[in-house]
Amino acid sequence: MLKLYPLKFVPILKERVWGGDKLVRHYNKAVPVDEETHTPVVNINDIGESWDLSGMDENDSVIANGFLEESTLNEIIETYMGDLVGDNIFDYFNLHFPILVKMLDVRGFLSVQVHPDDATAFEREYSYGKDELWYVMEAAPEAKIYMGFNRKVTASEFYQKCKDETVEEILNLYHPKKGDCFFIKAGTVHAAGGGLVIAEIQEASDITYRLYDWGREHNHLTARKMHLEDAIDCIDYNKYDENVYYHRDVHGIKNIVDCEHFTVNNLGLREVYKVDTDKFNSFIFYFCTQGCAMLQVVNSKATEGWEIKCGESILIPADADDLFITPKEQNTNLLEVHIRPVKEEKDAYIDESVPDHVEGEK
């Protein structure tokens, strides 16, 4: 079996009512075309999301480079297993690729929404829940992000404010700048709009509960399914702790998030950066948020390298050799994503302080 190599993927474009056209026009994302009519199958002016790395059933990312070109992410997980994702990760997640990476072009406004945690999502949807990170790549002067509550509220108060369309009064309002990051824990009510490009790192889940949709829910032409009643017991009603979950103007080399679902580091590169792949025990995913970088294998006699520009990304298999990352432009910035080792849950019925041969003896 041939050795894996750094993998690039074809972006999957999604139309959204709040979407714009930057993902196509600025980042040169490929627009899917109908094979018979040769016409675009999405509206270029309403593309709100680009799914750049996905193992979701009907949105399985297709490889764009090398001998595995046109294979899908799920197909190569079946073949390469731990060599691709890491042995510990494969033992826990099996054929489920554990993260989903998107770019959002938010021209209108996302609904005021919330994501359930794993326990709730498994019980109701047979799916993982969703913790996610937002990294602001671009922000217009009028851009807004609503994140969590500006004070502790009650479920009944929140419910009523969604119904009478005054929910903005109890949400934190931020005027984001390029480089701002928000870690959105499951249960955090949030929304955004007004001109943003966001890199989103999240659990591999597409479960979103819409709570308020800025009046679109009252127009039969724009109405979407709402989930206020379903979500009322999924929400964290405490005051939002921005000291923990909000990072302003992230730059340089810095850890942004280290949670059980993913770890994200910011790499603001001014010189060559060496990646010791063995220390991760995981796949590594690089997403370029600014500039351009070249990845090359350490001590390789080949001149081959893999370039990623702003808005592009690359997946490094778990069994890859060490790499050098060289910035090709000033102020090159990457997000580095991996998963820390998954710890097996202890069986609550076993007392580990008692030797096996006397377990249960009096």
VENURSUL-V394183 format. One record per residue. N is the residue number from 1. RES is the residue in three letters. PHI is phi in degrees with one decimal (NA if undefined). PSI is psi as a letter, one per 30 degrees, with the letter a starting at -180 (none if undefined). OMEGA is omega in degrees with one decimal (NA if undefined). Layout:
BEGIN
N:RES:PHI:PSI:OMEGA
N:RES:PHI:PSI:OMEGA
END
This chain:
BEGIN
1:MET:NA:k:-178.2
2:LEU:-67.7:k:-178.4
3:LYS:-71.2:k:176.3
4:LEU:-68.3:l:-177.3
5:TYR:-146.7:l:177.0
6:PRO:-59.1:k:-170.1
7:LEU:-112.3:k:170.8
8:LYS:-106.1:l:-175.2
9:PHE:-131.0:l:176.1
10:VAL:-78.3:k:179.7
11:PRO:-65.8:k:177.6
12:ILE:-105.7:j:-174.4
13:LEU:-92.7:k:-176.8
14:LYS:-127.4:k:172.5
15:GLU:-78.2:k:176.7
16:ARG:-139.2:k:-178.2
17:VAL:-64.3:f:-178.4
18:TRP:-102.0:g:-170.9
19:GLY:-80.1:l:177.0
20:GLY:-127.3:a:-178.3
21:ASP:-124.6:g:-176.0
22:LYS:-67.2:e:-176.9
23:LEU:-62.5:e:177.9
24:VAL:-87.3:e:-171.2
25:ARG:-72.2:e:-174.2
26:HIS:-91.1:e:-174.7
27:TYR:-102.1:g:175.2
28:ASN:56.0:h:175.7
29:LYS:-69.4:k:-177.2
30:ALA:-75.1:k:177.5
31:VAL:-85.3:k:178.3
32:PRO:-64.4:k:-175.2
33:VAL:-123.3:k:176.3
34:ASP:-66.0:k:-174.4
35:GLU:-65.7:f:-178.0
36:GLU:-87.2:e:-176.1
37:THR:-93.6:f:-179.0
38:HIS:59.6:h:177.7
39:THR:-113.0:l:-179.9
40:PRO:-59.8:k:179.7
41:VAL:-95.9:g:173.7
42:VAL:-132.3:l:177.9
43:ASN:-83.2:j:-175.7
44:ILE:-58.1:f:-177.3
45:ASN:-87.2:f:-177.0
46:ASP:-126.9:g:179.7
47:ILE:-81.2:j:-176.5
48:GLY:-98.5:f:-176.5
49:GLU:-135.7:k:168.1
50:SER:-122.1:j:177.6
51:TRP:-87.3:j:-172.2
52:ASP:-92.0:f:175.6
53:LEU:-149.7:j:-174.8
54:SER:-149.9:k:170.5
55:GLY:-112.3:g:179.8
56:MET:-64.0:k:-167.9
57:ASP:-47.9:e:-176.2
58:GLU:-96.3:g:179.9
59:ASN:-136.7:h:-176.1
60:ASP:-87.6:j:-175.4
61:SER:-60.8:k:-179.1
62:VAL:-103.8:k:-178.0
63:ILE:-71.0:k:-173.4
64:ALA:-110.7:f:-175.4
65:ASN:-143.5:l:172.4
66:GLY:74.6:a:-175.0
67:PHE:-69.9:f:177.1
68:LEU:-93.8:g:179.7
69:GLU:-52.5:k:-178.9
70:GLU:79.6:f:168.4
71:SER:-76.6:l:179.3
72:THR:-102.4:l:178.3
73:LEU:-57.5:e:-178.7
74:ASN:-66.6:e:177.9
75:GLU:-64.4:e:-178.0
76:ILE:-78.8:f:172.0
77:ILE:-63.4:e:178.8
78:GLU:-61.0:e:-176.3
79:THR:-84.8:e:-171.0
80:TYR:-100.3:f:173.4
81:MET:47.5:c:-175.8
82:GLY:-65.0:f:176.8
83:ASP:-63.1:f:178.5
84:LEU:-86.0:e:-170.7
85:VAL:-100.7:f:-173.5
86:GLY:109.6:k:-174.8
87:ASP:-60.3:e:-179.2
88:ASN:-62.7:e:-179.0
89:ILE:-68.0:e:178.9
90:PHE:-66.2:e:178.4
91:ASP:-60.5:e:-176.6
92:TYR:-87.8:e:-173.5
93:PHE:-95.9:f:-177.5
94:ASN:55.8:b:-174.9
95:LEU:-86.4:g:179.7
96:HIS:-88.0:j:176.1
97:PHE:-74.2:k:-162.0
98:PRO:-83.2:f:179.3
99:ILE:-127.8:l:176.2
100:LEU:-131.4:k:-177.3
101:VAL:-120.0:k:-177.3
102:LYS:-131.4:l:160.6
103:MET:-117.0:k:178.5
104:LEU:-113.3:k:172.0
105:ASP:-112.8:j:-170.1
106:VAL:-101.4:j:178.1
107:ARG:-88.7:e:174.0
108:GLY:-84.1:b:180.0
109:PHE:-123.6:k:168.3
110:LEU:-60.7:k:173.1
111:SER:-60.9:l:166.9
112:VAL:-69.1:k:-167.0
113:GLN:-143.4:l:176.8
114:VAL:-149.9:l:176.0
115:HIS:-115.1:k:178.3
116:PRO:-75.8:l:174.4
117:ASP:-80.6:l:-174.6
118:ASP:-60.7:e:-175.9
119:ALA:-60.5:e:-179.7
120:THR:-67.0:e:-178.3
121:ALA:-65.0:e:177.9
122:PHE:-66.2:e:-178.7
123:GLU:-66.3:e:-173.1
124:ARG:-95.3:e:-169.7
125:GLU:-119.3:f:-171.8
126:TYR:49.3:h:-176.8
127:SER:-147.4:l:168.8
128:TYR:-70.0:l:172.5
129:GLY:-81.2:a:-175.7
130:LYS:-147.6:j:157.3
131:ASP:-90.6:k:179.8
132:GLU:-150.8:l:175.3
133:LEU:-117.9:k:170.6
134:TRP:-107.3:k:172.3
135:TYR:-115.1:k:-176.5
136:VAL:-80.9:j:178.0
137:MET:-89.9:e:176.9
138:GLU:-144.0:k:177.4
139:ALA:-148.5:k:174.6
140:ALA:-72.0:l:-179.9
141:PRO:-56.2:e:-177.8
142:GLU:-92.4:g:-178.0
143:ALA:-65.8:k:179.7
144:LYS:-135.8:k:168.9
145:ILE:-128.4:k:174.6
146:TYR:-101.5:k:-172.9
147:MET:-143.7:j:176.3
148:GLY:68.1:a:-176.1
149:PHE:-95.6:k:178.8
150:ASN:-84.2:f:173.1
151:ARG:-162.3:l:176.5
152:LYS:-70.6:k:-179.6
153:VAL:-128.8:l:175.9
154:THR:-103.3:l:178.6
155:ALA:-61.4:e:-178.4
156:SER:-67.1:e:178.4
157:GLU:-64.3:e:179.9
158:PHE:-62.5:e:179.9
159:TYR:-57.2:e:-177.6
160:GLN:-66.5:e:-179.1
161:LYS:-70.7:f:172.2
162:CYS:-68.3:e:-178.6
163:LYS:-70.1:e:-178.8
164:ASP:-95.5:g:172.0
165:GLU:63.3:h:175.0
166:THR:-120.5:g:-173.9
167:VAL:-64.3:f:177.7
168:GLU:-56.3:f:-175.9
169:GLU:-61.3:f:-175.3
170:ILE:-109.8:g:178.4
171:LEU:-100.3:k:172.2
172:ASN:-68.5:k:177.7
173:LEU:-108.8:k:176.6
174:TYR:-119.7:k:171.9
175:HIS:-105.3:j:-167.5
176:PRO:-70.9:l:174.5
177:LYS:-121.7:l:176.4
178:LYS:-55.9:k:-180.0
179:GLY:95.7:f:175.5
180:ASP:-73.7:k:-179.1
181:CYS:-131.1:k:177.1
182:PHE:-128.5:k:171.9
183:PHE:-90.9:j:-172.9
184:ILE:-105.1:j:177.3
185:LYS:-67.7:k:173.2
186:ALA:-51.6:k:-177.6
187:GLY:99.4:f:-179.8
188:THR:-87.4:j:177.0
189:VAL:-72.8:k:-176.3
190:HIS:-154.7:l:176.7
191:ALA:-163.6:l:179.0
192:ALA:-161.4:l:176.3
193:GLY:177.7:l:172.0
194:GLY:89.8:g:177.4
195:GLY:110.7:i:-177.8
196:LEU:-138.6:k:163.6
197:VAL:-117.9:k:-172.5
198:ILE:-126.2:k:167.4
199:ALA:-90.2:k:-175.6
200:GLU:-120.8:k:174.5
201:ILE:-110.6:k:-174.0
202:GLN:-151.1:l:168.1
203:GLU:-61.3:l:-179.9
204:ALA:-77.2:i:-178.1
205:SER:-153.1:k:177.2
206:ASP:-121.7:h:-178.2
207:ILE:-93.7:j:177.0
208:THR:-130.9:k:175.4
209:TYR:-104.6:j:178.2
210:ARG:-84.5:k:-174.8
211:LEU:-108.5:e:179.2
212:TYR:-154.9:k:-171.6
213:ASP:-124.0:h:172.6
214:TRP:58.5:h:178.2
215:GLY:90.5:f:179.0
216:ARG:-62.3:f:-177.8
217:GLU:-68.8:f:-179.2
218:HIS:-93.9:f:-178.5
219:ASN:-108.7:k:-175.5
220:HIS:-63.1:f:178.8
221:LEU:-80.4:f:-176.4
222:THR:-121.3:f:-174.8
223:ALA:-64.7:k:174.7
224:ARG:-124.6:l:-179.4
225:LYS:-61.0:k:178.7
226:MET:-109.7:l:-170.9
227:HIS:-136.9:g:-174.2
228:LEU:-56.9:e:-178.3
229:GLU:-64.9:e:-179.6
230:ASP:-66.5:e:-170.3
231:ALA:-94.3:f:-168.7
232:ILE:-59.9:f:179.4
233:ASP:-96.6:g:178.2
234:CYS:-101.2:f:-167.4
235:ILE:-94.9:k:170.8
236:ASP:-87.5:j:-174.6
237:TYR:-91.7:g:177.4
238:ASN:-75.4:l:176.2
239:LYS:-64.9:k:-178.6
240:TYR:-66.0:k:-179.6
241:ASP:-99.3:j:-176.6
242:GLU:-70.9:f:177.0
243:ASN:-67.0:f:-179.4
244:VAL:-98.5:e:-166.8
245:TYR:-109.1:f:-176.9
246:TYR:-120.9:k:178.3
247:HIS:-121.5:k:-179.0
248:ARG:-87.8:k:169.5
249:ASP:45.7:i:-179.6
250:VAL:-71.0:k:177.2
251:HIS:-150.9:l:-177.3
252:GLY:71.0:a:178.9
253:ILE:-100.1:j:-170.8
254:LYS:-154.6:k:171.2
255:ASN:-76.8:k:178.9
256:ILE:-101.6:e:-177.4
257:VAL:-138.4:k:172.2
258:ASP:-139.4:i:-178.7
259:CYS:-121.7:l:-176.3
260:GLU:-65.5:f:-175.6
261:HIS:-94.7:f:177.1
262:PHE:-170.0:l:172.8
263:THR:-119.1:k:179.5
264:VAL:-126.9:k:175.0
265:ASN:-112.8:k:172.1
266:ASN:-93.9:k:177.1
267:LEU:-119.3:j:171.4
268:GLY:-88.4:j:-167.6
269:LEU:-99.9:k:173.8
270:ARG:-117.6:f:-179.8
271:GLU:-147.9:l:-178.1
272:VAL:-61.6:k:-176.4
273:TYR:-120.1:k:179.9
274:LYS:-94.0:k:178.4
275:VAL:-110.1:j:174.7
276:ASP:-86.3:j:-170.7
277:THR:-64.1:f:-176.8
278:ASP:-62.7:f:-175.2
279:LYS:-75.4:f:-176.2
280:PHE:-87.7:e:-173.9
281:ASN:54.0:h:-173.1
282:SER:-160.8:l:164.4
283:PHE:-60.2:l:174.1
284:ILE:-128.0:k:-179.7
285:PHE:-120.1:k:178.8
286:TYR:-112.7:k:178.9
287:PHE:-124.1:k:-177.5
288:CYS:-87.1:j:-179.6
289:THR:-98.3:f:179.0
290:GLN:-164.8:k:175.0
291:GLY:79.6:b:-175.7
292:CYS:-159.0:k:-178.7
293:ALA:-138.4:l:176.1
294:MET:-116.5:k:176.6
295:LEU:-105.1:k:179.3
296:GLN:-138.8:k:-179.7
297:VAL:-75.4:k:177.9
298:VAL:-65.1:k:175.7
299:ASN:64.5:g:178.1
300:SER:-82.5:k:176.8
301:LYS:-78.6:f:179.3
302:ALA:-74.2:l:178.9
303:THR:-91.6:g:-176.5
304:GLU:-63.3:k:174.3
305:GLY:-145.2:l:-178.9
306:TRP:-128.0:j:-177.2
307:GLU:-97.1:k:170.9
308:ILE:-129.0:k:178.5
309:LYS:-102.0:l:179.6
310:CYS:-53.7:k:-178.9
311:GLY:90.4:f:178.5
312:GLU:-107.8:l:-174.9
313:SER:-149.4:l:-178.9
314:ILE:-155.7:k:-179.7
315:LEU:-105.5:k:178.5
316:ILE:-99.5:j:-179.6
317:PRO:-62.5:l:-176.8
318:ALA:-63.2:e:-177.6
319:ASP:-94.3:g:-178.5
320:ALA:-69.0:l:173.7
321:ASP:-73.6:l:178.7
322:ASP:-59.8:l:-175.3
323:LEU:-126.4:l:164.2
324:PHE:-108.3:k:172.1
325:ILE:-114.1:j:-176.7
326:THR:-112.5:k:176.1
327:PRO:-69.5:k:-179.5
328:LYS:-101.3:f:177.4
329:GLU:-136.9:l:174.5
330:GLN:-64.1:k:176.8
331:ASN:61.3:h:175.2
332:THR:-66.7:k:-177.7
333:ASN:-136.4:k:178.1
334:LEU:-125.3:l:164.4
335:LEU:-99.6:k:179.4
336:GLU:-111.7:k:-172.9
337:VAL:-121.6:k:173.0
338:HIS:-153.4:l:178.8
339:ILE:-121.5:k:178.5
340:ARG:-74.0:l:-177.7
341:PRO:-53.1:k:179.9
342:VAL:-85.0:k:178.5
343:LYS:-91.1:k:178.1
344:GLU:-69.5:k:179.1
345:GLU:-71.9:k:178.6
346:LYS:-75.1:k:177.3
347:ASP:-74.7:j:-176.4
348:ALA:-64.4:f:-176.5
349:TYR:-91.9:f:-178.6
350:ILE:-107.5:k:175.4
351:ASP:-93.4:j:-174.7
352:GLU:-72.4:f:178.0
353:SER:-78.6:f:-179.2
354:VAL:-102.8:k:178.7
355:PRO:-55.0:l:-175.8
356:ASP:-56.4:e:-170.9
357:HIS:-75.6:f:177.8
358:VAL:-118.9:g:179.7
359:GLU:-57.2:k:177.8
360:GLY:89.0:f:179.7
361:GLU:-75.9:l:179.6
362:LYS:-93.6:none:NA
END
